Amino acid sequence: MRRFVTSAGLVFSVLGLLAYSWPGFVFAGQMNRPAPHYKVLSPQSEGNLTVFPVISDTSFDTANFLTLDEGIRSGQVVITETGQSTGLVRPRPSGPGIWRERPLPPPLSRPGAQVNELALINTSDKPLILLAGEIVTGGKQDRIAAKDRIIPAHSEPVALSVFCVEPHRWTETSAQFGTLHFSMAQPSVRAKAMADQNQQEVWNEVARSRSAFVAAAPPAEGEVRSTSSYANAIQTPDVKSRIDSIAVPLERSYQDLLRQLHAQHAVGVIVAVDNELIWIDVFASPSLFEKYWPKLVRSYAAEAIVPRYEARLMQLPPSKDSAQAFLDNLSAKRETIESEPGVYRTTELIGSDFDAFVLTSLLPDTDFNLHIAKMER
């Protein structure tokens, strides 16, 4: 993994490789590929949650990528606690047209389970996309992915950076992890993982969210709820019903809108809660966005339940122009770039009042931005 930090001035004078192009940057290898241009459409609202569709003049082929939900559901992606990876196996060729399974050598040097690390293997023919905030349940604690990344097809077991979202459990409930269908961490929790990269801050945000869920949907008399599990909290019937009351109308109306906008390349959304623009998710293709939409809209709905630190209910709702300005603003003071050569690159753009993250695929015949997330600070 290569990691380096630049300032806006050094990007041009020292590296000489980057050119401004929303979103993120176009690197030297991307210069022959046209940069997408994004346009914000009129919003749809449900309660205090508002989403603005984002369309693009360019769409890329993402059919060869596997999502985490698809991989775990098919059994082609396996996640375990670190230290259990020696039991993982994957298909290996033993002759022309013949496949057999054999144990893999232990790839991870740190023995025993680790709070902020899991072991993952991708046995499929497709590279796996991981998004920061995707929840995996089981093991000794429920976790969320710490950052966007790509795991190559037929990978050796890799160390997966995670954050715990279940602070008071350290007993194994299952050897392998699963996912919550249609669920991922809400933007405020994702932000603590992506931008702050701090376990305590993630725990603090989880505690704040769980308290808000209880206040929004108090337990019935005699009902016992998990004391620490964020995943269990958002799946509690009363809380899930409250989230669905916001998410389902948006999901239904938005699915109709997506069908209408498919030809226009609807690739993402801008999110506002309590009239404040807080988040952007944009993908490389309409089909990839549509795969994530059911879990994203529920994460936004969960965010709408949690009171903002500085609620702005009295201000006017954001306009389409202000949402477009939020999308277009990438005046970064600092950039941090991580790269796994030939696989992916992540670029963090740090502005005066935002953080943005760009996941770029470097696999053969790709070299485009797969996912862009931007958050207000």
N, C-alpha and C positions, 0 to 999 in steps of 0.2 A: 504494500500500500504506500503510495507516495502522497505526501501532504505538504502544502506550502501556502503561505499567506502573502497577499499582495495588497497594496493600496491602489487607489484609482490612478494615481500618477505613475506608479511603477508598471501598471499593466501595459501601457503603450511604450514607455521609454526603455524598459528593461526586457520584458518578454517579447514585445512586438508581435504577439500571436493572436491577440484578442481584438474583437470589434464589437461595439455595442449593437445589440439586437434583442429586442424583447421577445420572449423572456430569456434571461440569462445572456450568455455570450456565444458568438460563433467562433470556434477555434479554427486553427489553420486547416485542419482536415475537413472542416465543414464548409469551406468557402464556396464549394461548387453546389451546395444544397441551398435552395432558397429559404430564407428565414420566414416563419409564419407571421402573419399579421392578425391581431385579435380585435374583435369588436364586441362590445357589451350591448345586450338587448334589454328590453323593459323587464322589470322584476316581477316576481310572484311572491306573495306574502301569506303567512299563516301565523296569526298572533303576533308575537314580537320577533319572528324570524322572517327574513327577506332574502331571497336568492336571485341573483342576476345571471341569466345564461350568458356564456361566452362562446362565440363562434370563431372559426378560423378559416382562412383562405387556403390552408394547406392541411392535409391529413397524411399520416405515415402508416405504413403497414406494421401493425402490432400483433397480427394473428399468431406469430411464432412465440409469443410470450405467455407464460403461465402465471396466474395469480395464486396467492397463498391459499385462498379458499378452494380453488380448483385442485391444487397440488395435494393438500391434506385430504380432501374428499376422495380423491382417486387413489390415495396411498402412495403416490409417487414422491411426495415430500414428507420427510419424517423429522420431527424436532424432539430432542430429549435434553435432559440435564447434562451439562458438561461432566465427563467422567463415565457416561454410559455410551459414548459414541463408538467404543470398540465393538459393540454388539450390532452396529448398523452394517447392512450389506447392500450392495447394489449390483445390477447385472454386469457381467464382464464377458467379453467374447472368449470362447475356448476353441474356436475353429471357424471356418467359413460357414456362416449361416447358423452357428450353434452358440447358444448363450447359456451360461451357468452363473450361479451365485457363489461368492466366496467372501469370507470376512475381510473387512478393510483393516489395514494397519492403523494403530491409534495415531490420529493426526494432531490431537490437542495435548499440549504438554502439561497443563495444569490439572492435577487430579481432583476429583470430587466436584460436587455441585457448586456453582458460582451464582450469586444473586444477579449480576449484570452480564451474564454470558450463558448462552445455550449452545447446543450443537445441532446443526441442520445438515441434512443431505438431500439433494435433489437428484432423483434417479430417472427423471423424465427426459424426453428428447428435446424439451424446450427450456430456455432460460427462465428462471423464476424472478418475478418482481416482488420486492418487499416494500411496503410503505410504512413510514414511521407512524406509530399509533395503532397498527394492526394488533389485535389482542390474540394471544395464545393462552389457553387455559389448561391446567393440569400440572404435572410435575410437583415440585415442592412449593411453588408460588405461581400465580398468574402473572404474565409479563406482557409488555408491549414492545414492538420493534423500536429500536432507538433512532433509526434513520432509514431513509430510502436507500436501496441498493439492489443489485442484480446478482443472482447466483447462477453460474453457468449450468448448462445441461450436463447430466452425468457427472456431477461434482463429487469430489472427495468431501467428507464431513468438514464443515467450516465452522469457525467460532462466530456466533451471532450475537451482536451487541443488543442488549435489552435493558428495560427498566421494569422493576417490580411494581405491580399495581395491587398487590395484596400483602401488606406489610406484616401482618401478624400470623402468618402461616409459614412453617418450614417443615412440613411433613408431606410425603409423596402421596398424591391421590391417583396418579396414573404414571406409567413409565413414559408414555409419549404424550405430546401436547396436541390439542385440537384447537379449532377456531370457533368463535361465536358467529353463527350465520347472521349476516346483515348487521354486524356490530363492529365498531372500532372506537378508539378513544376519541372524545370530543376535542375540538380545537385547543382549548386552554390546556388540556393535558398533553396533547401532541406538541404544543409550543414549549412546554417545560422540558420535554425529551429532546426536541430538535434544536432549539436555540440555547436553552440554559444548560442542557446536558448534565443535569444534576438530580441524583436520586432523591434527595430530601425534598427538593422543589416539586418533583413528580408526586411524592407521597403527600405533600401539603395540598396540592391541587386535587388529588384524589379524595382526600378527606373533606375538602371544601365542597366538592361535587356531591359526594355521598350525603353530606348534611343537607344540601339543597334538594336531593332526591327524596330524602325522608320528609322534609318540610312540604314538598310538593305532593307527595303521596304517603301520608303517615301509615305505619303498619296497623293492621286491624288488631282488635283486642285479642291477646293471646298469641299473635303472630310473632315468630322468631325469625329475625333476619341475620345474615352473615355480618359479622362485626367489621370486616376489613376488605372484603372482596369487591373491587370496583366492577368486575365482570358480573358478579351475582347481583349487585345493586341495580345495574341497568337492565337486568333480566327479570327482576322482581315483577310479578304480574301488574301491580298498581303503577309502578314506575314505567314499565314497558307500555302500559296503556296510555300513560300521560305523554310519553315520547311519541307513540304512534298517532295520538290525536293531533300532533303537529306535523309529523313526518308523512303520514299516509295521504292526507289531502294534497300535500306538495308533490309527493311521489307520483300519485295518479295523474294530476294535472301536468306534471313535468314529463311523465312518460309520453303523454299525448303530444306535448310540445317537442320532445326529443324526436319523435317520429316525423313531425313536421319539419324539424330543423336538421334532420340527418343529412339531407342533401347540402345544407349550408355548413356542415362540419361543426356541430355543437360539441365542444370538447371540454367544457368545464363550467364552473360557477364562481361567482363572487358572493360572499356571505356577509350579511349584516344582522346583528342582534341588538335589540333596543335602539334601533336607528343608527348604530355605529358599525362602520365597515371593519370587519375583523379578520377575514380569511379569504384566500383564493386557492382553489385546486384546479389545475389545468392539465390535460393529458395530450398525448401525441395523436390520438385518434378518437372518433366518436365511439367506436366499439369498446375501446378500453375504458373510456369514461362511463359508458353504460354498465359495464361490469361492476364498477365501484359505486355507482350512484345509490343503490339501495342502502349500503352501509354508511356512505357519506351523509346522506340526508338524515339518517337517524343520529349520527354523531352531531350534526348541526342542531337537531331538535333537542338533544340532551344539553347542548350548550345554552339553548334558549331558556331552559329551566333554571339554570344557575344564575343568580343575580350578578350583574357586572360590578366590578370594583367601583366604577364611577358611572352609574346608570345615566343614560342620556335620553330618557323617554320624552323629555320636553323639547328636544331639538327636532327639526324637520326630518322626515325620512330621507335617506340618501337618494340622490337623483341618478339617472343613468350616466350623466356626465361626470359626477363625482366618483361613481364606480369605475368608469373608464380611466379617470385620472389615477385612482388607486392602483389599477392594473398596470398603467403605463409607467408609473414612477419607480425607477430602479436606480436612483442616484445613490449609489453605495459609497460608503466611506472606506470599507474594507471588504476584501474577498478572501475566503478560505476554500482551497481546492483540495479534494481528496481524489485519488485516482487508483484504480486497479487496472493497469494497462491491458488493453484489449478486451475489457469487460465493461467497465462503467466509470464515470466521473461524476462527482457531486460538487457543486459550486454553491457556497453559502455567500450571499450578498447581505451585508450589514449596513443599513441606512440609519439616518437619524431617528426615525420612528418606525422602522420595520425590519424584519428579517425575511429573506427569501431563499429558497433552496431549489436547485435545479438538478435533476437526475438525468444524465445523458448516457445513452447506450453507446458503447464503443465496439460492440460485437460486429462481426463482418456483415456488410450490407445494411448497417443501421446508421450509426453516427448522427442521431437526432435526439432531441430532448423528450424523454418518456413522460416525465411528471414535473410539474412546477408547483410549489406551495409557497404562499406568501402570507405573513401574519403581521398585524399591527402590533406594536410594542406598547 
